[in-house]
């Protein structure tokens, strides 16, 4: 296969941009416009490459807590227009074709959307849907057997009925996920594991007699983080026949090569923060780091080629999602479809010659794109033609030098009327994680608000500072034990660079972030008063108390190289609350009252501390809200409040 056959998306992207920009801009994006965006997601392709399936996701206007997820089909050659199938099923997930190409399956809660998620089959006529599983708990994920005769799936082990008022025994009776197999012809179901261990992921052996599984003692987060192993499991007995590795990470799936010899999996690094793509012989033996020195992070989905010679790898590099074809022996690779600005999911035909992906640009959310070897790319959907009426900003990747000589990547969104050399009020957005990242693509959701702010006239700067998972293992782990150190300096070095480039107005700067981005926002406002407004969204203010109340205390100790009991002074030294008296920045605090990742007390302490000190501050609590806001009305409210807060403080040129 030649790389040139795949590097053919430029003309298509130009077509997208022309279509989006054809109409004269009428007005800036509003929160309701962002909520109205339809998302093309979860693409699947038939083994022969002739047909594509995907989900079209949009808010259910009748239920502010739910999104409709409808299954669509289209021939990849575009000979017929896309069509919605499985009528009445509006909570669909994970479409998959059987390896023989005869059957399309998916997860569904049924036509009333009130049942448990089950594996369903789409029959001839594309409206008749037959459930294949009758699990007592919702199916979480599933895979076809290589011979297309069975489906294995994960579902939580049944639990006794409860009223919801019983005392909760903390840490007791975890809800472990078990592995099951259903015979497609008879629908006879066999429970492979008893639920005494928690199964996170699995892959079939080529003969269908075994599974490679990642498993932990329980579903407790600490158990998963510290004790996940890779093992071989007998299908008939459910017994572990061989443990292959005892330090397994996360971020992407495990995959067993078609020749049965090798298993690819996420190996957790020695520092336990990042994961790398490792190979291990199915017969046991030493692991091999396939991507040693690679400056990027595999995530979501990896897949073997039919001849077991290559791996298809989805990876994030600098500020873009890439599709890589990796030689399983040498680790050398080629980038597929390098002209595609960004995408989020892909699927590939059995012969590796046809790819479908939900590709996006900076001005257009994902559409379904078909890339066939030797052919021009084909766009099968136009999910959001209404965006042509909005004023959208320009999105591009940027780099700058940190003060210690590192090249740092980020994304810059400039307003549609931006003129080079004319500084504009600038909003700095900080991602969560801390191993998250921002991307050079569509930034128009309730949390990634670059287009939202740019549409209202603001430059938005989204830095991937050290600790981000965009430049390989070393960079991802570069902020271990140094929160509020190098990451803070990377952000400020980027701001200084924008000022030098006459992009950002130094007198009108704002900063905000969610989760770890909220922490880094609070920290930044205790280290400098250069920002005129801040938004701390689900952020933590005091690392010591936070780490005793969060559900992720163990990975936090790995990040900070210590614990909050025996290294109290260090935890205090990296806590915004320790230096709160230095903060003079007007701060909006947002928090969900059911947030277990960053409990509500964190937001309250920052808000009340600032109020006590006479710093302008407001706080909004979202009833029932978790770490991420799931309700449409809450997301709309948060977007409105954040924009209003920035506009109130960035409208004039007075010094803070």
C-alpha positions as CSV (number, residue, x, y, z in Angstrom):
1,X,0.0,0.0,0.0
2,X,1.4,3.4,-0.9
3,X,1.0,6.3,1.4
4,X,0.0,8.6,-1.6
5,X,-3.2,6.6,-2.1
6,X,-4.4,7.7,1.3
7,X,-3.2,11.3,1.4
8,X,-6.1,12.6,-0.7
9,X,-8.4,14.6,1.6
10,X,-7.3,18.1,0.7
11,X,-9.9,18.7,-2.0
12,X,-12.7,17.3,0.3
13,X,-11.7,19.6,3.2
14,X,-11.7,22.6,0.8
15,X,-15.2,21.6,-0.2
16,X,-16.3,21.5,3.4
17,X,-14.8,24.9,4.1
18,X,-16.4,26.4,1.0
19,X,-19.8,25.0,2.0
20,X,-19.5,26.3,5.5
21,X,-18.3,29.7,4.4
22,X,-20.7,30.2,1.5
23,X,-23.4,32.1,3.4
24,X,-22.7,35.5,4.8
25,X,-22.2,35.2,8.6
26,X,-25.3,36.4,10.4
27,X,-24.7,36.0,14.1
28,X,-22.5,34.5,16.7
29,X,-23.0,31.0,18.1
30,X,-25.4,30.8,21.1
31,X,-25.5,27.9,23.6
32,X,-28.7,26.6,22.0
33,X,-26.9,26.5,18.6
34,X,-24.1,24.3,20.1
35,X,-26.7,22.1,21.8
36,X,-28.5,21.7,18.4
37,X,-25.4,20.2,16.7
38,X,-25.8,16.6,15.5
39,X,-22.9,14.3,15.9
40,X,-21.8,11.5,13.6
41,X,-20.2,8.9,15.8
42,X,-19.2,5.3,16.1
43,X,-18.6,4.4,12.5
44,X,-18.5,0.7,11.4
45,X,-17.8,-0.9,8.1
46,X,-18.8,-4.2,6.6
47,X,-15.9,-6.7,6.2
48,X,-16.0,-6.3,2.5
49,X,-16.0,-2.5,2.7
50,X,-19.3,-2.0,0.8
51,X,-21.4,-0.5,3.5
52,X,-21.0,1.8,6.5
53,X,-23.0,2.1,9.6
54,X,-22.8,4.9,12.2
55,X,-24.8,6.7,14.9
56,X,-26.3,10.1,14.6
57,X,-26.5,11.7,18.1
58,X,-28.5,14.7,19.1
59,X,-30.3,16.0,22.2
60,X,-33.7,14.6,22.8
61,X,-35.9,17.7,23.0
62,X,-38.4,15.9,25.3
63,X,-35.8,14.8,27.8
64,X,-33.1,17.2,29.0
65,X,-31.0,14.3,30.4
66,X,-30.9,12.1,27.3
67,X,-29.5,12.1,23.8
68,X,-31.1,10.3,20.9
69,X,-28.7,7.9,19.2
70,X,-30.1,6.6,15.9
71,X,-28.5,4.0,13.6
72,X,-27.8,5.0,10.0
73,X,-26.6,3.0,7.0
74,X,-25.1,4.0,3.6
75,X,-23.2,2.2,0.8
76,X,-19.6,3.5,0.9
77,X,-19.6,4.3,-2.8
78,X,-22.5,6.8,-2.2
79,X,-24.7,5.0,-4.7
80,X,-27.7,5.5,-2.4
81,X,-28.3,8.3,0.2
82,X,-27.9,7.5,3.9
83,X,-30.9,6.0,5.6
84,X,-32.0,5.7,9.2
85,X,-32.7,2.1,10.2
86,X,-34.0,0.2,13.2
87,X,-37.1,2.3,13.5
88,X,-38.1,3.2,17.0
89,X,-34.7,2.4,18.5
90,X,-33.3,5.8,19.7
91,X,-30.7,4.7,22.3
92,X,-28.4,2.7,20.0
93,X,-24.7,2.0,20.6
94,X,-21.7,0.1,19.2
95,X,-22.8,-1.0,15.7
96,X,-20.7,-4.1,14.5
97,X,-20.8,-6.4,11.6
98,X,-20.2,-10.1,12.0
99,X,-16.9,-11.3,10.6
100,X,-18.7,-13.1,7.8
101,X,-20.5,-9.8,6.8
102,X,-24.0,-11.3,7.1
103,X,-25.3,-9.6,10.2
104,X,-25.2,-6.1,11.7
105,X,-25.6,-5.9,15.4
106,X,-25.8,-3.0,17.9
107,X,-26.7,-2.2,21.5
108,X,-30.2,-0.9,22.2
109,X,-32.6,-0.2,25.1
110,X,-35.5,-1.2,22.9
111,X,-38.2,0.8,21.2
112,X,-39.6,2.3,24.4
113,X,-36.1,3.3,25.5
114,X,-36.9,2.0,29.0
115,X,-35.2,-1.3,28.9
116,X,-31.7,-2.5,29.6
117,X,-29.1,-2.3,26.8
118,X,-29.0,-5.6,24.9
119,X,-27.3,-6.8,21.8
120,X,-29.7,-6.7,18.9
121,X,-29.6,-7.9,15.3
122,X,-30.9,-5.9,12.3
123,X,-32.8,-8.3,10.0
124,X,-33.7,-7.9,6.4
125,X,-35.8,-4.9,5.6
126,X,-33.8,-2.8,8.1
127,X,-36.7,-2.3,10.4
128,X,-37.1,-5.7,12.1
129,X,-34.8,-5.9,15.1
130,X,-34.3,-9.0,17.1
131,X,-32.6,-9.0,20.6
132,X,-29.8,-11.6,20.9
133,X,-29.2,-11.1,24.7
134,X,-31.5,-11.0,27.7
135,X,-29.0,-9.9,30.3
136,X,-30.2,-9.0,33.8
137,X,-28.0,-6.0,33.6
138,X,-27.2,-3.7,30.7
139,X,-24.6,-4.9,28.2
140,X,-21.6,-2.7,28.4
141,X,-19.7,-3.9,25.3
142,X,-19.5,-6.9,23.1
143,X,-17.5,-8.6,20.3
144,X,-18.3,-11.2,17.6
145,X,-16.4,-14.5,17.7
146,X,-14.1,-15.1,14.7
147,X,-16.4,-17.7,13.2
148,X,-19.5,-15.5,13.5
149,X,-21.3,-18.1,15.6
150,X,-21.2,-16.4,19.0
151,X,-21.0,-13.1,20.7
152,X,-19.2,-12.4,23.9
153,X,-20.3,-9.5,26.1
154,X,-19.6,-7.7,29.3
155,X,-22.4,-7.0,31.9
156,X,-22.4,-6.4,35.6
157,X,-23.1,-9.5,37.7
158,X,-26.7,-9.4,39.0
159,X,-27.2,-7.7,42.3
160,X,-30.0,-8.1,44.9
161,X,-32.9,-5.7,44.6
162,X,-32.6,-2.7,46.9
163,X,-34.9,0.2,47.8
164,X,-32.1,2.8,47.8
165,X,-32.5,3.6,51.5
166,X,-30.2,0.9,52.9
167,X,-27.0,1.8,54.7
168,X,-24.0,1.9,52.3
169,X,-21.1,-0.2,53.3
170,X,-18.2,1.8,51.8
171,X,-15.8,-0.3,49.8
172,X,-17.9,-3.5,50.2
173,X,-19.8,-5.5,47.6
174,X,-18.4,-4.0,44.4
175,X,-20.4,-4.4,41.2
176,X,-18.0,-6.5,39.2
177,X,-18.5,-6.9,35.5
178,X,-18.6,-10.5,34.2
179,X,-18.0,-12.0,30.8
180,X,-20.8,-13.9,29.0
181,X,-21.2,-15.7,25.7
182,X,-24.4,-16.1,23.7
183,X,-24.8,-18.6,20.8
184,X,-26.3,-16.6,17.9
185,X,-28.3,-19.4,16.5
186,X,-29.9,-20.7,19.7
187,X,-29.5,-17.6,21.9
188,X,-28.3,-19.9,24.7
189,X,-26.2,-17.8,27.1
190,X,-23.2,-19.0,29.1
191,X,-21.6,-17.0,32.0
192,X,-17.9,-17.4,31.6
193,X,-16.7,-15.6,34.7
194,X,-18.6,-15.7,38.0
195,X,-18.2,-12.0,38.9
196,X,-15.6,-12.8,41.6
197,X,-13.2,-10.6,39.5
198,X,-13.9,-7.5,37.4
199,X,-13.4,-7.9,33.7
200,X,-12.5,-4.6,31.9
201,X,-11.7,-5.7,28.4
202,X,-11.4,-8.9,26.3
203,X,-10.4,-10.3,22.9
204,X,-11.3,-13.6,21.3
205,X,-8.6,-16.2,20.4
206,X,-8.7,-17.2,16.7
207,X,-10.1,-20.7,17.6
208,X,-12.8,-19.2,19.9
209,X,-11.7,-21.3,22.8
210,X,-10.0,-18.7,24.9
211,X,-10.1,-15.0,25.7
212,X,-7.4,-12.5,26.5
213,X,-8.8,-10.4,29.3
214,X,-7.7,-7.4,31.4
215,X,-9.0,-8.1,34.9
216,X,-8.9,-6.5,38.3
217,X,-9.8,-7.9,41.8
218,X,-12.8,-5.6,41.9
219,X,-14.4,-2.6,40.2
220,X,-13.0,-0.3,42.8
221,X,-11.0,2.4,41.1
222,X,-7.9,1.7,43.3
223,X,-8.0,-2.0,42.4
224,X,-8.2,-1.1,38.7
225,X,-5.4,1.4,38.8
226,X,-3.0,-0.8,40.9
227,X,-3.9,-4.4,40.1
228,X,-5.2,-4.8,36.6
229,X,-3.5,-7.8,34.9
230,X,-3.5,-9.3,31.4
231,X,-4.5,-13.0,31.4
232,X,-5.7,-15.9,29.2
233,X,-9.1,-17.3,30.2
234,X,-10.6,-20.6,29.2
235,X,-14.0,-20.1,27.5
236,X,-15.5,-23.3,28.8
237,X,-14.4,-23.1,32.5
238,X,-13.8,-19.4,33.0
239,X,-10.5,-20.3,34.6
240,X,-7.3,-18.3,34.1
241,X,-4.8,-20.5,32.2
242,X,-1.9,-18.0,32.1
243,X,-1.2,-14.5,33.4
244,X,0.8,-12.6,30.8
245,X,1.4,-9.2,32.5
246,X,0.7,-7.6,35.9
247,X,1.0,-3.9,35.1
248,X,-1.8,-3.1,32.6
249,X,-2.9,0.4,31.9
250,X,-5.8,1.9,30.0
251,X,-6.7,4.2,27.1
252,X,-7.2,1.7,24.3
253,X,-8.4,-1.9,23.8
254,X,-6.5,-5.2,23.8
255,X,-6.1,-7.0,20.5
256,X,-5.2,-10.6,19.7
257,X,-3.4,-11.1,16.3
258,X,-5.3,-13.3,13.8
259,X,-2.4,-15.8,13.7
260,X,-2.8,-16.3,17.4
261,X,0.7,-15.5,18.4
262,X,0.7,-12.0,19.8
263,X,-1.5,-9.8,22.0
264,X,-1.3,-6.0,21.9
265,X,-2.3,-4.2,25.1
266,X,-1.8,-0.9,27.0
267,X,1.1,-1.4,29.4
268,X,1.3,0.9,32.3
269,X,4.7,2.6,32.6
270,X,6.9,2.2,35.7
271,X,5.7,5.6,37.0
272,X,2.1,4.3,36.5
273,X,0.8,7.5,34.8
274,X,1.0,6.9,31.1
275,X,0.3,3.7,29.0
276,X,2.4,2.5,26.1
277,X,1.5,0.1,23.3
278,X,3.1,-3.2,24.2
279,X,3.2,-6.7,22.5
280,X,3.4,-9.9,24.4
281,X,3.5,-13.5,23.1
282,X,0.3,-15.4,23.7
283,X,2.4,-18.3,25.0
284,X,4.0,-16.0,27.6
285,X,7.2,-14.1,27.7
286,X,8.7,-10.6,27.8
287,X,6.7,-7.7,26.6
288,X,8.0,-5.4,23.8
289,X,7.4,-1.6,23.6
290,X,6.3,-1.3,20.0
291,X,6.5,2.5,20.0
292,X,9.6,3.2,22.0
293,X,10.4,6.9,21.7
294,X,7.2,7.7,19.8
295,X,6.0,11.3,20.4
296,X,2.3,10.6,20.6
297,X,-0.3,8.6,22.6
298,X,-2.3,5.7,21.2
299,X,-5.9,5.8,22.4
300,X,-9.4,4.4,21.9
301,X,-8.9,1.7,19.2
302,X,-6.2,-0.5,17.8
303,X,-6.7,-3.4,15.4
304,X,-4.6,-6.0,13.7
305,X,-4.3,-6.4,10.0
306,X,-5.7,-9.7,8.6
307,X,-2.1,-11.0,8.0
308,X,-0.9,-10.1,11.5
309,X,1.9,-8.1,10.1
310,X,0.6,-4.6,11.0
311,X,-1.5,-2.8,13.6
312,X,-3.9,0.0,12.8
313,X,-3.5,2.5,15.6
314,X,-5.5,5.5,16.5
315,X,-3.1,8.0,18.2
316,X,-2.9,11.6,19.3
317,X,0.1,13.7,18.2
318,X,0.8,17.3,19.1
319,X,-2.8,18.6,18.5
320,X,-4.3,16.1,16.1
321,X,-5.7,12.6,16.0
322,X,-3.8,10.4,13.6
323,X,-4.4,7.0,12.0
324,X,-1.2,5.0,11.9
325,X,-0.3,1.7,10.1
326,X,2.4,0.2,12.3
327,X,4.8,-2.6,11.4
328,X,4.4,-5.1,14.2
329,X,8.1,-6.2,14.0
330,X,10.0,-3.0,13.5
331,X,7.6,-0.4,15.0
332,X,8.0,1.7,11.9
333,X,4.8,3.4,10.7
334,X,3.1,5.5,8.1
335,X,0.4,8.1,8.7
336,X,-2.8,7.4,6.9
337,X,-5.0,10.2,5.5
338,X,-2.6,12.9,6.8
339,X,-4.6,15.7,5.2
340,X,-7.7,15.0,7.4
341,X,-7.6,17.8,9.9
342,X,-9.0,15.7,12.8
343,X,-11.2,12.6,13.4
344,X,-12.4,10.7,16.5
345,X,-13.3,7.1,15.5
346,X,-12.4,4.9,12.5
347,X,-13.3,1.5,11.2
348,X,-11.5,-0.4,8.5
349,X,-12.4,-3.2,6.1
350,X,-11.0,-6.7,6.4
351,X,-8.6,-6.2,3.5
352,X,-7.4,-2.8,4.9
353,X,-8.3,-1.0,1.7
354,X,-11.3,1.1,2.9
355,X,-11.5,3.3,6.0
356,X,-14.5,5.1,7.4
357,X,-14.0,7.8,10.0
358,X,-15.9,10.7,11.5
359,X,-13.7,13.5,10.3
360,X,-14.0,17.2,11.2
361,X,-12.5,20.6,10.5
362,X,-12.1,23.7,12.7
363,X,-15.4,25.0,11.2
364,X,-17.4,21.7,10.8
365,X,-18.2,19.0,13.4
366,X,-17.7,15.4,12.4
367,X,-19.1,14.0,9.1
368,X,-18.7,10.5,7.8
369,X,-15.7,10.2,5.5
370,X,-14.8,7.2,3.3
371,X,-11.2,6.8,2.2
372,X,-10.7,4.0,-0.3
373,X,-7.3,3.1,-1.6
374,X,-6.8,4.5,-5.1
375,X,-10.0,6.6,-5.0
376,X,-10.9,10.2,-4.1
377,X,-12.4,10.6,-0.6
378,X,-16.1,10.6,-0.3
379,X,-18.2,12.5,2.3
380,X,-21.4,10.6,3.1
381,X,-23.1,13.0,5.5
382,X,-23.8,16.7,5.9
383,X,-25.0,16.6,9.5
384,X,-25.0,20.3,10.3
385,X,-25.7,22.5,7.3
386,X,-27.1,25.2,9.6
387,X,-23.6,26.2,10.7
388,X,-23.2,28.1,7.5
389,X,-25.2,31.0,9.0
390,X,-22.9,31.5,12.0
391,X,-19.7,33.6,12.4
392,X,-17.0,31.0,13.0
393,X,-13.4,31.5,14.0
394,X,-10.2,30.2,12.4
395,X,-8.6,27.2,14.2
396,X,-5.0,26.3,13.9
397,X,-2.2,24.5,15.7
398,X,0.5,26.7,17.3
399,X,3.8,26.1,19.0
400,X,6.0,28.1,21.3
401,X,9.2,27.6,23.4
402,X,9.0,27.1,27.1
403,X,11.6,28.8,29.2
404,X,13.4,25.5,29.7
405,X,13.7,24.9,26.0
406,X,10.7,22.5,25.3
407,X,8.5,23.0,22.2
408,X,4.9,23.2,23.5
409,X,1.9,22.7,21.3
410,X,-1.5,24.2,21.5
411,X,-4.5,25.4,19.6
412,X,-5.5,29.0,18.8
413,X,-9.0,30.0,17.7
414,X,-9.2,33.6,16.4
415,X,-12.5,35.5,15.7
416,X,-13.8,35.7,12.2
417,X,-13.0,39.4,12.0
418,X,-9.5,39.0,13.5
419,X,-6.8,41.1,11.8
420,X,-3.1,40.1,12.3
421,X,-1.2,42.6,14.4
422,X,-4.3,43.9,16.2
423,X,-4.4,42.4,19.7
424,X,-7.7,41.1,21.0
425,X,-9.1,40.1,24.4
426,X,-8.0,36.6,25.0
427,X,-9.4,33.6,27.0
428,X,-7.1,30.8,28.0
429,X,-8.8,27.5,28.3
430,X,-7.1,24.7,30.4
431,X,-8.0,21.1,29.9
432,X,-8.6,18.4,32.5
433,X,-6.8,15.2,33.1
434,X,-4.2,16.4,33.7
435,X,-3.3,14.0,30.8
436,X,-6.0,15.5,28.5
437,X,-5.4,17.6,25.4
438,X,-6.9,20.0,23.0
439,X,-7.2,19.3,19.3
440,X,-7.0,21.2,16.0
441,X,-10.6,20.6,14.9
442,X,-14.1,21.4,15.9
443,X,-14.1,23.2,19.3
444,X,-17.8,23.8,19.8
445,X,-19.2,21.8,22.8
446,X,-20.2,22.9,26.3
447,X,-16.6,22.1,27.6
448,X,-14.5,22.8,24.5
449,X,-15.7,26.4,23.8
450,X,-13.1,27.8,21.5
451,X,-15.6,28.4,18.6
452,X,-18.2,29.7,21.1
453,X,-15.8,32.4,22.4
454,X,-14.3,33.2,19.0
455,X,-17.8,33.7,17.6
456,X,-18.3,36.4,20.2
457,X,-15.1,38.2,19.3
458,X,-12.5,36.6,21.7
459,X,-9.2,34.9,20.9
460,X,-9.2,31.5,22.6
461,X,-5.9,29.9,23.5
462,X,-5.9,26.2,24.4
463,X,-2.4,25.0,25.5
464,X,-1.3,21.4,25.7
465,X,1.2,22.0,28.5
466,X,3.5,19.4,30.0
467,X,1.5,16.5,31.4
468,X,-0.8,16.5,28.3
469,X,-0.9,13.1,26.5
470,X,0.1,14.5,23.1
471,X,3.9,14.1,22.8
472,X,4.5,10.6,24.2
473,X,5.2,9.0,27.5
474,X,8.0,11.4,28.7
475,X,5.9,14.5,28.1
476,X,2.8,13.0,29.7
477,X,4.8,12.2,32.8
478,X,6.8,15.5,32.8
479,X,4.5,17.1,35.5
480,X,4.8,14.2,38.0
481,X,5.5,15.8,41.4
482,X,5.4,19.2,39.8
483,X,1.8,20.4,39.6
484,X,1.7,24.1,39.4
485,X,5.3,24.2,38.3
486,X,6.3,23.4,34.7
487,X,2.7,23.2,33.6
488,X,1.9,26.7,34.9
489,X,5.1,28.1,33.3
490,X,4.2,26.5,29.9
491,X,0.8,28.3,30.0
492,X,2.3,31.6,30.9
493,X,5.1,31.2,28.3
494,X,2.4,30.6,25.7
495,X,0.5,33.8,26.9
496,X,3.7,35.8,26.6
497,X,4.3,34.5,23.1
498,X,0.7,35.5,22.0
499,X,1.4,39.0,23.4
500,X,4.7,39.2,21.5
501,X,2.9,38.1,18.3
502,X,0.3,40.9,18.9
503,X,-2.5,38.4,19.1
504,X,-3.5,38.8,22.8
505,X,-4.2,42.1,24.5
506,X,-2.2,41.9,27.7
507,X,-4.7,44.2,29.4
508,X,-7.6,41.9,28.6
509,X,-6.8,38.3,29.6
510,X,-9.1,35.7,31.2
511,X,-8.5,32.1,32.2
512,X,-10.7,29.1,33.0
513,X,-10.7,25.3,33.1
514,X,-12.6,22.2,34.3
515,X,-11.3,19.5,36.7
516,X,-7.5,19.7,36.7
517,X,-7.9,22.7,34.5
518,X,-10.0,24.2,37.3
519,X,-7.2,23.4,39.7
520,X,-4.6,25.0,37.4
521,X,-6.8,28.0,36.9
522,X,-7.1,28.6,40.7
523,X,-3.3,28.0,41.1
524,X,-2.5,30.5,38.3
525,X,-4.6,33.2,39.9
526,X,-2.5,32.8,43.1
527,X,0.7,33.2,41.2
528,X,-0.1,36.2,39.0
529,X,-2.7,38.9,38.8
530,X,-2.4,39.3,35.0
531,X,-5.9,37.8,34.4
532,X,-9.0,40.0,34.7
533,X,-11.4,37.0,35.2
534,X,-11.3,33.3,35.9
535,X,-13.6,30.4,35.9
536,X,-13.0,27.4,38.1
537,X,-15.2,24.5,37.0
538,X,-15.2,21.4,39.2
539,X,-11.7,22.3,40.3
540,X,-9.9,21.3,43.5
541,X,-8.4,23.9,45.8
542,X,-6.6,21.9,48.6
543,X,-4.8,18.8,47.5
544,X,-4.6,17.2,50.9
545,X,-8.3,17.4,51.7
546,X,-9.2,16.7,48.1
547,X,-7.2,13.5,48.0
548,X,-9.0,12.1,51.1
549,X,-12.4,12.7,49.6
550,X,-12.0,11.9,45.9
551,X,-12.6,8.6,44.2
552,X,-9.2,8.7,42.5
553,X,-6.8,9.2,45.5
554,X,-4.4,6.4,44.4
555,X,-3.6,7.8,40.9
556,X,-3.3,11.3,42.6
557,X,-0.6,9.9,44.8
558,X,1.2,8.6,41.8
559,X,1.0,12.0,40.1
560,X,2.3,13.8,43.2
561,X,4.9,11.1,44.2
562,X,3.7,11.0,47.8
563,X,0.6,10.9,50.0
564,X,-1.4,13.5,51.7
565,X,-0.8,12.1,55.2
566,X,3.0,11.7,55.3
567,X,3.9,14.5,52.9
568,X,1.4,17.1,54.1
569,X,3.8,20.0,53.6
570,X,4.4,19.1,50.0
571,X,0.7,18.8,49.3
572,X,0.1,22.1,50.9
573,X,2.8,23.7,48.9
574,X,1.0,22.7,45.6
575,X,-2.5,23.7,46.8
576,X,-4.1,26.9,45.6
577,X,-5.8,27.3,49.0
578,X,-2.4,27.8,50.6
579,X,-1.8,31.0,48.6
580,X,-5.4,32.2,48.3
581,X,-4.6,35.5,49.9
582,X,-2.5,36.3,46.7
583,X,-5.5,35.9,44.5
584,X,-7.2,39.1,43.3
585,X,-8.9,37.8,40.2
586,X,-12.7,37.9,40.0
587,X,-13.7,34.2,39.9
588,X,-16.8,32.3,38.8
589,X,-17.0,28.8,40.5
590,X,-19.2,26.1,38.9
591,X,-19.8,22.7,40.5
592,X,-22.1,19.7,40.4
593,X,-23.5,18.7,43.8
594,X,-23.1,14.9,43.1
595,X,-19.5,15.2,41.8
596,X,-17.5,12.3,43.3
597,X,-14.3,12.9,41.3
598,X,-14.0,16.4,42.8
599,X,-16.5,16.7,45.7
600,X,-18.5,19.9,46.1
601,X,-16.6,21.0,49.2
602,X,-13.7,21.9,46.9
603,X,-15.6,24.5,44.9
604,X,-17.3,25.8,48.1
605,X,-13.9,26.3,49.8
606,X,-12.5,28.3,46.9
607,X,-15.6,30.4,46.6
608,X,-16.0,31.1,50.3
609,X,-12.3,31.8,50.8
610,X,-12.3,34.4,48.0
611,X,-15.6,36.0,49.3
612,X,-14.0,36.2,52.8
613,X,-11.0,38.0,51.4
614,X,-13.3,40.5,49.5
615,X,-12.4,39.1,46.0
616,X,-15.3,39.3,43.6
617,X,-16.7,35.8,43.2
618,X,-19.9,34.0,42.3
619,X,-20.7,30.3,42.6
620,X,-23.3,28.1,40.8
621,X,-24.2,24.6,42.0
622,X,-26.0,22.2,39.6
623,X,-28.4,19.8,41.4
624,X,-27.7,16.2,40.5
625,X,-24.7,17.2,38.4
626,X,-21.6,15.0,38.4
627,X,-18.1,15.7,37.4
628,X,-19.4,16.5,33.9
629,X,-22.8,18.1,33.5
630,X,-25.0,15.7,31.7
631,X,-28.3,17.6,31.5
632,X,-28.9,19.8,28.5
633,X,-30.3,22.7,30.5
634,X,-27.3,22.7,32.9
635,X,-24.9,22.8,30.0
636,X,-26.7,25.7,28.4
637,X,-26.7,27.5,31.7
638,X,-23.0,27.0,32.2
639,X,-22.1,28.3,28.8
640,X,-24.2,31.4,29.2
641,X,-22.8,32.2,32.6
642,X,-19.2,31.7,31.6
643,X,-19.5,33.9,28.5
644,X,-21.3,36.6,30.6
645,X,-18.6,36.4,33.3
646,X,-15.9,37.0,30.7
647,X,-17.8,39.8,28.9
648,X,-18.4,41.6,32.2
649,X,-14.7,41.7,32.9
650,X,-13.1,42.0,29.5
651,X,-15.1,44.8,27.8
652,X,-12.9,47.8,28.6
653,X,-9.1,48.2,28.9
654,X,-8.8,49.1,32.6
655,X,-5.9,47.3,34.3
656,X,-7.0,44.6,36.8
